[in-house]
Amino acid sequence: MMLLAILLGVVGSVSAPAARAQTSLIQNAPARRVLSLNGSWNYIIDPYENGFYDYRREAFDKSASGKGGYYDNAKPSTAQEPELIEYDFDHSAAMQIPGDWNSQDPKLLYYEGTIWLKKSFQLKPAAGKRYFIYFGAINYESHIYLNGKKLGMHQGGFTPIQYEVTGKLNPSGDNFVVVKADNTRHLEAVPTINTDWWNYGGITRDVFIAETPETFIVDYKVQLAKDNLTQLAGYVQLDGAGKAGQPVTLNIAEAGLKQTLKTDGEGRASFSLPAKKLKLWSPQSPKLYAVTLTNGNETVQDRIGFRTIQTRGQDILLNGKSAFMRGISMHDENPLIPGRARSEGDLRMLLTWAKELGCNYVRLAHYPHNETMLKLADEMGLLVWAEVPVYWTIAWQNPATYQNAETQLSDLISMGKNRASVVVWSVGNETPLGDPRLAFMTNLVKKARSLDDTRLIAAALELHRTPDNVIHVDDPLGEFLDLTSFNEYAGWYWGGKPSEITKYTFDIKYNKPVMISEFGGDALGGYHGDAETRWSEEYQEALYVNQLKMLSTIKGLRGMTPWILADFRATRRQHPVYQNGFNRKGLISSTGVKKKAFYVLQEYYRQMGQKYDGK
């Protein structure tokens, strides 16, 4: 324990938020007045990073002039002897943004490295306004430049990036933005070099410029107080020179709630007010209220649901009532269209499939998903487990790695804190036992609780088996979490044939609700055999039948998110017949056809819905 205390101290010493060249992320940024930069972007493939370093491997943007890189977007002069320029964005190929590069150019299918992307746009800045450029996500490391000047660097492929560009836009209205995107995997990164999903590169989510007043509503939280069904609590945060002592009005007209607040010296106004007439949000009734925040001439609107989530012993209580989380895991990927999910239509299709399965819950694995996904889950009545990519083996003792993970967690919580659907923050998946890992993970747990104490904290824990066919769940990280969640793959990676797995029993250390965060096995859609023919739909079907029998013996079982809704692309899955670059554990095939196991789980969820919800 002394070693653990030392490690906790080491990791804790870097747990303060890192300094950023950007203001706090704008809450509900897409709902502001925005200029979309989606569409066609020119790109240059740069595996040697010629556009970033000179031949001495010195970064151009750190030179005395700050010039020389591709971000200059240089053009030949009209002089008699024009300078040598060895790139040209305007005559380069183009790709659609948002969108990964792997699926848009065949030669980039497996490409890992640097690609430069450029977009020209028209925006003439108005007096008395501020401007922020916002990227939903860029995988993995990005350097962002506006009109040849660097705005900053960001690490993390799944969280928003924002920089203020007030005063950096050209008065003429002619502007261009250049992004250096690099999806190279690194041992010290989060995630690290080894994952089980495709390493999609590029600008994978929406890009826009948001316009705000000089002093504006940058952040807010409007939710029920912790474990309190009749008390609304939260805050509004202003940003700008005039942020102190300003009136801010919170209005939920349909519920008859209206209160005018005054900000303190830091521009913050906290509130707590009775809310006895609110209709509570639930999967059975996903009620959303129009919430309006007003400061001066600025009005910000959101659609927010209100509910509580808590645990009591081995029960999960949603709005004070026992719930069973009928879930499924999913990736941010439409199996029918190569690449990352790119539109609301892709995301709505995935959630519609989950609803058809009988789900009231989805696990958005293994990284922060699109903000639009969270809003759709609010609308469609699906509870959400949201996760950061602390996945498998991380550089546990590297302070920079921890800071990266904490920043991604903080940004995820900031993005999702007003979404009623989000009930679980997950700090990681299948991380190996050891004191450095425990220190790293427990510090993430503490950070999550400090940012949001109204949701449950979880992780996919480790387990081990003994020769007496007992599955032991005693991972020490479980002591610090609200749920006992773990992945187990009996019948696929271990445990023999599906018919043999019901011999296993569980020894679970913690008196907490049990959530099976993953189980499953591969089946190639349309391939048939008997229940012992691996890769067949019948094998997967038998696996689900026997998994559900085995798992139903767990006294505290309160939910599950089997792996996975739909087949997804994974570089490590190389069998040329059955996998061909796909993880085939989906209940829906890569052609959108439901496999036989889909209907097994659907029937089980029908029964559990009847037991817990009466329908």
C-alpha positions in Angstrom: 0.0 0.0 0.0 2.9 2.3 0.5 3.9 1.9 -3.1 0.3 2.7 -4.1 0.3 5.8 -2.0 3.5 7.0 -3.6 2.1 6.3 -7.1 -1.1 8.1 -6.2 1.0 11.1 -5.2 3.0 11.0 -8.4 -0.1 10.8 -10.7 -2.0 13.2 -8.5 0.7 15.8 -8.9 -0.3 16.2 -12.6 -4.0 16.0 -12.1 -4.6 19.8 -12.4 -6.1 20.8 -15.8 -3.4 21.6 -18.4 -3.0 25.1 -19.6 -4.7 25.6 -23.0 -4.6 28.2 -25.7 -8.4 28.1 -25.8 -11.2 29.3 -23.5 -13.5 26.7 -21.9 -15.3 24.6 -24.5 -18.5 26.3 -25.5 -21.4 24.3 -24.1 -23.8 23.3 -26.8 -21.6 24.9 -29.4 -23.5 23.7 -32.5 -26.6 25.5 -31.3 -24.9 28.9 -31.5 -24.8 31.1 -34.6 -22.4 29.2 -36.8 -20.7 29.2 -40.2 -20.3 25.6 -41.3 -16.9 24.6 -42.7 -18.1 21.1 -43.7 -17.7 20.0 -47.2 -14.8 19.7 -49.6 -11.3 20.2 -48.2 -8.1 19.9 -50.2 -5.5 17.5 -48.8 -1.8 16.7 -49.2 -0.3 13.4 -48.0 2.9 14.0 -46.1 4.5 10.9 -44.6 7.9 12.6 -44.2 6.3 15.7 -42.7 8.0 18.0 -45.2 5.3 20.6 -44.5 6.1 20.7 -40.8 9.9 20.3 -40.5 12.8 21.7 -42.5 15.5 19.3 -43.7 17.3 19.7 -40.3 14.1 18.4 -38.6 13.3 21.8 -37.1 9.6 22.8 -37.0 8.8 25.7 -39.3 6.3 27.1 -36.9 8.9 27.4 -34.2 11.4 29.3 -36.4 12.1 33.0 -36.2 9.7 33.8 -39.0 7.2 31.1 -38.2 6.9 30.5 -41.9 7.9 27.8 -44.4 5.3 25.1 -43.7 2.4 24.0 -45.7 0.2 26.0 -43.4 1.4 29.1 -45.2 -0.8 28.0 -48.2 1.8 29.8 -50.3 1.2 30.9 -53.9 3.8 31.7 -56.6 4.4 35.4 -56.9 4.2 37.2 -60.2 7.8 38.2 -60.0 10.1 37.3 -62.9 11.8 34.7 -60.8 9.1 33.3 -58.5 10.3 31.4 -55.4 10.3 27.6 -55.3 7.1 26.2 -53.8 6.8 22.4 -53.8 3.1 22.0 -52.8 -0.2 23.4 -54.0 -3.4 22.9 -52.1 -5.6 24.3 -54.8 -4.6 21.7 -57.3 -4.5 18.8 -54.8 -7.2 16.2 -54.4 -10.2 16.9 -52.1 -12.1 14.9 -49.5 -15.4 15.4 -47.7 -15.3 16.7 -44.2 -16.5 15.4 -41.8 -15.0 12.1 -42.9 -11.9 9.9 -42.3 -9.3 9.6 -45.1 -9.1 5.8 -44.9 -12.5 5.4 -46.6 -12.2 8.2 -49.2 -9.0 7.2 -51.0 -8.1 3.5 -51.6 -4.4 4.2 -51.2 -5.1 5.6 -47.7 -6.9 2.5 -46.4 -4.2 1.6 -43.9 -2.3 4.9 -43.9 -1.0 6.2 -40.6 0.8 9.4 -40.6 0.4 13.1 -41.5 -2.1 14.6 -43.9 -2.6 18.3 -44.4 -6.1 19.6 -45.0 -7.1 23.1 -46.2 -10.4 24.9 -46.5 -10.9 28.5 -47.8 -13.9 30.3 -46.6 -15.6 33.7 -46.5 -16.2 35.4 -43.2 -16.0 39.2 -42.7 -15.8 39.8 -38.9 -18.4 42.1 -37.5 -17.6 44.7 -34.8 -18.6 43.7 -31.3 -18.5 40.0 -32.0 -16.2 37.2 -31.0 -15.4 34.1 -33.2 -14.4 30.6 -32.3 -13.3 27.8 -34.6 -14.7 24.4 -33.5 -13.8 20.9 -34.6 -15.9 18.0 -33.3 -12.9 15.7 -33.5 -9.6 15.2 -35.3 -7.8 11.9 -35.0 -5.3 11.8 -33.4 -2.9 14.7 -33.0 -3.7 18.0 -34.7 -1.9 21.3 -35.4 -4.4 24.0 -36.5 -3.5 27.2 -38.4 -5.7 30.1 -39.5 -4.4 32.4 -42.3 -0.9 31.0 -41.8 -0.8 31.6 -38.0 -0.8 28.7 -35.6 -3.8 28.4 -33.2 -2.6 25.4 -31.3 -2.0 21.7 -31.0 -4.4 19.1 -29.7 -4.1 15.5 -28.7 -7.1 13.1 -28.5 -9.1 11.8 -31.5 -12.6 12.0 -30.1 -13.2 15.2 -28.2 -13.9 18.7 -29.4 -11.2 21.3 -30.2 -11.9 25.0 -30.0 -9.8 28.2 -30.5 -10.8 31.8 -30.4 -10.0 33.5 -33.7 -11.3 37.0 -32.9 -8.8 39.4 -34.4 -7.3 36.7 -36.6 -9.8 36.7 -39.3 -9.0 38.9 -42.3 -11.1 42.1 -42.6 -11.6 41.4 -46.3 -13.4 38.2 -45.4 -11.0 36.0 -47.3 -9.7 33.3 -45.0 -8.3 29.8 -45.0 -7.7 27.2 -42.3 -5.1 24.4 -42.5 -5.0 21.3 -40.3 -2.1 19.0 -39.9 -3.8 15.7 -38.8 -1.6 12.8 -37.7 -3.2 9.4 -36.7 0.1 7.8 -35.8 -0.2 5.5 -32.9 2.1 6.1 -29.9 2.9 4.0 -26.8 2.3 7.0 -24.5 -0.9 8.1 -26.1 -4.5 7.6 -25.1 -5.4 5.1 -26.6 -2.1 3.5 -26.9 -0.7 1.6 -29.9 -2.8 -1.5 -29.5 -6.6 -1.3 -30.0 -9.4 -3.4 -31.6 -10.9 -0.8 -33.9 -9.8 0.9 -37.1 -7.4 3.8 -36.7 -9.4 6.3 -38.8 -7.5 9.5 -39.6 -8.6 13.0 -40.3 -11.3 15.4 -39.4 -14.1 13.0 -38.5 -16.8 15.4 -37.1 -18.3 18.8 -37.9 -16.3 21.9 -38.3 -17.7 25.4 -37.9 -17.0 28.9 -36.7 -19.3 30.1 -33.9 -20.1 33.8 -33.5 -20.8 35.2 -30.0 -21.3 38.6 -28.4 -18.2 40.1 -26.6 -19.6 38.8 -23.3 -21.5 35.5 -23.8 -22.8 32.4 -22.1 -19.9 30.0 -22.5 -21.0 27.2 -20.2 -24.0 26.0 -18.2 -25.4 23.1 -16.3 -29.1 22.6 -15.8 -29.9 19.3 -14.1 -31.6 17.8 -11.0 -29.6 18.0 -7.9 -27.9 14.8 -6.7 -30.5 12.2 -5.8 -33.2 14.9 -5.6 -36.3 14.6 -7.8 -37.7 18.0 -6.9 -34.7 20.3 -6.9 -33.1 21.9 -9.9 -29.5 22.9 -9.5 -26.7 24.1 -11.8 -24.9 27.2 -12.9 -24.4 29.7 -15.8 -20.9 30.9 -16.7 -20.2 34.0 -18.8 -17.0 34.8 -20.6 -15.8 38.2 -21.6 -14.8 41.6 -20.2 -18.3 42.3 -18.9 -18.9 39.0 -17.2 -19.1 40.2 -13.6 -22.4 41.4 -12.1 -24.5 40.5 -15.1 -28.2 39.3 -15.0 -28.8 35.9 -16.6 -32.4 34.5 -16.9 -33.1 30.8 -16.8 -36.5 30.0 -18.2 -38.3 26.6 -18.6 -41.6 28.0 -19.7 -43.5 24.7 -20.0 -42.7 23.9 -16.4 -43.4 27.4 -15.1 -39.8 27.9 -14.0 -38.1 31.2 -14.4 -35.4 32.8 -12.4 -33.1 35.7 -13.0 -29.6 35.3 -11.6 -26.6 37.7 -11.2 -23.1 36.6 -11.9 -20.3 36.9 -9.4 -16.9 38.5 -10.1 -15.8 35.5 -12.1 -18.9 35.6 -14.3 -20.6 32.6 -12.6 -24.1 32.4 -11.3 -25.2 29.3 -9.4 -28.8 28.4 -8.7 -30.9 25.9 -6.8 -34.7 26.1 -7.1 -37.7 23.8 -6.5 -38.9 21.9 -9.5 -41.8 19.8 -8.3 -43.8 20.0 -11.5 -41.2 18.6 -13.8 -42.1 15.5 -15.7 -39.2 13.1 -15.3 -37.2 11.8 -18.3 -37.0 8.0 -18.7 -36.6 5.5 -21.6 -40.4 4.9 -21.3 -41.1 8.6 -21.5 -38.1 10.6 -22.8 -39.5 14.1 -21.9 -37.4 17.0 -23.0 -38.0 20.6 -22.0 -37.1 23.7 -23.9 -34.6 25.5 -21.7 -33.7 29.1 -22.5 -30.8 31.1 -21.0 -30.7 34.8 -21.7 -28.0 37.4 -21.1 -28.4 40.9 -22.6 -29.1 40.3 -26.3 -27.9 36.7 -26.3 -30.3 33.8 -26.0 -29.1 30.1 -25.8 -31.6 27.4 -26.2 -31.3 23.7 -25.3 -33.6 20.7 -25.0 -32.9 19.0 -21.6 -34.5 16.1 -19.7 -34.4 15.7 -16.0 -33.9 12.4 -14.1 -31.9 10.9 -11.2 -29.6 7.9 -11.2 -28.2 6.2 -8.2 -27.4 2.8 -6.6 -28.7 1.2 -3.5 -27.0 -2.1 -2.6 -27.3 -4.1 -5.8 -30.0 -2.0 -7.3 -29.8 0.7 -9.9 -32.4 3.3 -9.3 -33.7 5.5 -12.1 -35.9 8.2 -10.7 -36.0 6.2 -7.5 -37.3 3.0 -9.2 -35.3 -0.2 -9.7 -34.1 -0.6 -13.3 -32.6 -3.3 -15.5 -30.2 -1.9 -18.1 -31.1 -3.7 -21.3 -28.1 -2.6 -23.4 -25.8 -3.1 -26.3 -22.3 -1.9 -27.0 -21.6 0.1 -30.2 -18.8 1.8 -32.1 -19.1 5.2 -33.9 -19.3 3.5 -37.2 -22.0 2.7 -39.8 -21.2 -0.8 -41.0 -23.0 -0.1 -44.3 -20.8 2.8 -45.3 -17.0 2.6 -45.0 -15.5 4.8 -42.4 -16.6 6.7 -39.3 -20.3 7.7 -38.9 -20.6 11.0 -40.7 -24.2 12.2 -40.2 -27.2 12.3 -37.9 -28.7 9.7 -40.2 -25.9 7.2 -39.5 -26.3 7.7 -35.8 -30.1 7.6 -35.8 -29.9 4.3 -37.7 -27.7 2.7 -35.1 -29.9 3.8 -32.2 -33.0 2.7 -34.0 -31.4 -0.8 -34.3 -30.8 -0.7 -30.6 -34.4 0.2 -29.9 -35.6 -2.7 -32.2 -33.4 -5.0 -30.1 -35.4 -3.9 -27.0 -32.7 -1.8 -25.5 -33.2 1.0 -23.0 -29.4 1.5 -22.8 -26.3 1.7 -25.0 -22.6 1.6 -24.2 -20.8 4.1 -26.5 -17.5 2.3 -26.6 -14.5 2.8 -26.4 -14.1 6.6 -26.7 -16.2 9.7 -26.6 -18.9 9.6 -29.3 -20.4 12.4 -31.3 -22.3 15.0 -29.3 -25.2 14.5 -31.7 -25.3 10.8 -30.6 -26.0 12.0 -27.0 -28.7 14.4 -28.1 -30.4 11.6 -30.1 -30.2 9.3 -27.1 -32.0 12.0 -25.1 -34.7 12.2 -27.8 -35.1 8.5 -28.4 -35.1 7.4 -24.7 -31.8 5.5 -24.4 -29.6 5.5 -21.3 -25.9 6.0 -22.1 -22.6 4.6 -20.8 -20.0 7.1 -22.1 -16.3 6.2 -22.0 -12.7 7.5 -22.5 -10.1 5.4 -24.5 -8.1 4.2 -21.5 -8.0 0.9 -23.2 -5.9 -2.2 -22.5 -2.3 -1.3 -21.7 -1.5 2.4 -21.1 1.8 4.1 -20.1 0.6 4.1 -16.5 3.6 5.9 -14.9 3.9 8.7 -17.6 2.5 12.0 -16.2 1.8 13.3 -19.7 -0.3 10.2 -20.5 -2.3 10.6 -17.4 -2.9 14.3 -18.2 -4.1 13.4 -21.7 -6.6 10.9 -20.3 -7.8 13.3 -17.7 -8.3 16.1 -20.3 -10.3 13.7 -22.5 -12.4 12.7 -19.5 -13.0 16.4 -18.6 -14.0 17.3 -22.1 -16.4 14.3 -22.3 -18.1 15.3 -19.1 -18.3 18.9 -20.2 -19.9 17.8 -23.5 -22.4 15.4 -21.9 -23.3 17.0 -18.6 -26.7 18.3 -19.7 -27.8 15.1 -21.4 -30.3 13.1 -19.4 -29.4 10.0 -21.3 -25.9 9.9 -19.9 -26.0 7.9 -16.6 -22.5 6.4 -16.6 -19.0 7.9 -17.0 -16.5 5.0 -17.7 -12.9 5.6 -17.0 -11.5 2.6 -19.0 -11.7 -0.9 -20.4 -9.9 -4.1 -19.6 -6.9 -2.5 -18.0 -4.4 -5.0 -16.4 -3.9 -5.2 -12.6 -1.0 -3.4 -10.9 -0.3 -0.6 -8.6 0.5 2.0 -11.3 -2.7 1.2 -13.1 -4.7 1.4 -9.9 -3.2 4.8 -9.1 -3.9 6.1 -12.6 -7.5 4.8 -12.7 -8.5 5.9 -9.2 -7.3 9.4 -10.0 -9.5 9.4 -13.0 -12.4 8.3 -10.8 -11.7 11.1 -8.4 -11.6 13.6 -11.3 -14.9 12.4 -12.7 -16.6 12.7 -9.3 -15.2 16.2 -8.8 -16.7 17.3 -12.1 -20.0 15.5 -11.8 -21.4 13.7 -8.7 -24.8 13.1 -10.2 -23.9 10.1 -12.4 -22.4 6.6 -11.9 -18.7 5.9 -12.3 -17.7 2.6 -13.9 -15.0 0.8 -15.8 -14.7 -2.7 -17.4 -12.9 -4.6 -14.7 -10.5 -7.5 -14.9 -11.5 -11.0 -13.8 -9.8 -14.4 -13.4 -10.9 -18.0 -13.4 -9.9 -20.9 -11.2 -9.9 -24.7 -12.1 -13.2 -25.2 -10.2 -15.0 -23.2 -12.9 -15.4 -20.2 -10.8 -15.1 -16.7 -12.4 -13.7 -14.4 -9.7 -14.4 -10.6 -9.9 -12.2 -9.0 -7.3 -10.3 -6.3 -9.2 -9.3 -3.7 -6.6 -10.5 -0.9 -8.8 -14.0 -2.1 -8.2 -13.9 -0.7 -4.7 -13.8 2.8 -6.1 -16.7 2.4 -8.6 -20.5 2.5 -8.4 -21.0 -0.6 -10.6 -19.3 -3.9 -10.8 -18.8 -4.1 -14.5 -16.7 -6.7 -16.4 -16.2 -8.3 -19.8 -16.3 -12.1 -20.1 -16.1 -14.2 -23.3 -17.0 -17.7 -22.2 -17.7 -19.8 -25.2 -15.5 -17.8 -27.5 -12.0 -17.0 -26.1 -12.3 -19.6 -23.3 -14.7 -22.0 -21.7 -15.2 -24.5 -24.4 -18.2 -24.8 -26.6 -21.4 -22.7 -26.0 -23.1 -25.7 -24.5 -20.4 -26.1 -21.8 -20.3 -22.5 -20.4 -23.3 -22.9 -18.0 -20.9 -24.8 -15.7 -19.3 -21.5 -14.7 -20.4 -19.7 -11.5 -19.4 -16.2 -10.3 -17.7 -15.1 -7.1 -18.1 -11.3 -7.1 -16.5 -9.4 -4.3 -18.5 -6.2 -4.2 -22.0 -5.6 -3.1 -22.9 -3.4 -6.0 -25.0 -3.7 -9.1 -23.4 -6.0 -11.6 -23.2 -4.9 -15.2 -21.8 -7.3 -17.9 -20.1 -4.7 -20.1 -19.2 -7.3 -22.8 -19.8 -10.8 -23.9 -20.2 -12.4 -27.3 -18.7 -14.3 -30.2 -18.2 -13.9 -33.9 -20.5 -15.0 -36.6 -20.3 -14.3 -40.3 -23.7 -13.1 -41.4 -25.3 -15.7 -43.7 -22.9 -18.5 -42.8 -24.8 -21.4 -41.3 -23.9 -24.6 -39.5 -24.8 -26.4 -36.3 -24.4 -24.9 -32.8 -20.8 -26.2 -32.6 -19.6 -24.7 -36.0 -17.5 -21.7 -35.0 -18.2 -18.5 -37.1 -21.7 -19.7 -37.9 -24.9 -17.8 -36.9 -26.0 -20.9 -35.1 -22.8 -20.9 -32.9 -23.4 -17.3 -32.0 -27.1 -18.0 -31.3 -26.2 -20.9 -29.0 -23.6 -18.8 -27.3 -26.2 -16.1 -26.4 -28.7 -18.7 -25.2 -26.2 -20.2 -22.8 -24.6 -16.9 -21.8 -28.0 -15.6 -20.7 -28.6 -18.8 -18.7 -25.2 -18.5 -17.0 -25.5 -14.8 -16.3 -29.0 -15.1 -14.9 -27.5 -16.9 -11.9 -25.8 -13.7 -10.8 -27.9 -12.3 -7.9 -27.0 -8.7 -8.4 -27.3 -8.7 -12.2 -28.8 -5.3 -13.2 -27.8 -5.0 -16.8 -25.6 -5.8 -19.7 -24.2 -4.4 -23.0 -23.2 -7.4 -25.1 -20.5 -7.0 -27.7 -21.7 -5.6 -30.2 -24.6 -4.1 -32.1 -23.1 -4.3 -35.6 -20.0 -5.7 -37.2 -17.2 -3.1 -37.4 -13.9 -2.7 -39.1 -10.8 -3.8 -37.1 -7.3 -4.1 -38.6 -6.3 -6.9 -36.2 -9.1 -9.2 -37.5 -7.4 -10.8 -40.4 -9.0 -14.2 -41.2 -9.5 -14.0 -45.0 -12.8 -15.9 -45.0 -14.7 -15.1 -41.8 -13.3 -11.7 -40.8 -11.6 -9.9 -43.7 -10.9 -6.8 -41.6 -14.1 -6.9 -39.6 -14.8 -7.9 -36.0 -17.9 -10.1 -36.6 -19.3 -10.1 -33.1 -22.1 -7.8 -34.3 -25.7 -8.9 -33.9 -26.2 -7.1 -37.2 -24.0 -8.0 -40.2 -21.9 -5.6 -42.2 -24.7 -5.6 -44.8 -27.3 -4.6 -42.2 -29.0 -8.0 -41.8 -29.9 -9.2 -38.3 -28.2 -12.5 -37.2 -30.0 -15.2 -35.3 -28.5 -14.2 -32.0 -30.2 -10.8 -32.4 -33.6 -12.4 -31.8 -32.3 -14.4 -28.7 -31.3 -11.2 -27.0 -34.4 -9.4 -28.2 -36.7 -12.0 -26.5 -34.6 -11.9 -23.3 -35.0 -8.1 -23.2 -38.7 -8.4 -23.8 -39.0 -10.6 -20.7 -36.8 -8.2 -18.6 -38.8 -5.2 -19.8 -42.0 -6.9 -18.7 -40.4 -7.7 -15.3 -39.1 -4.3 -14.5 -41.3 -1.9 -16.6 -44.5 -3.9 -16.9 -44.3 -4.0 -20.7 
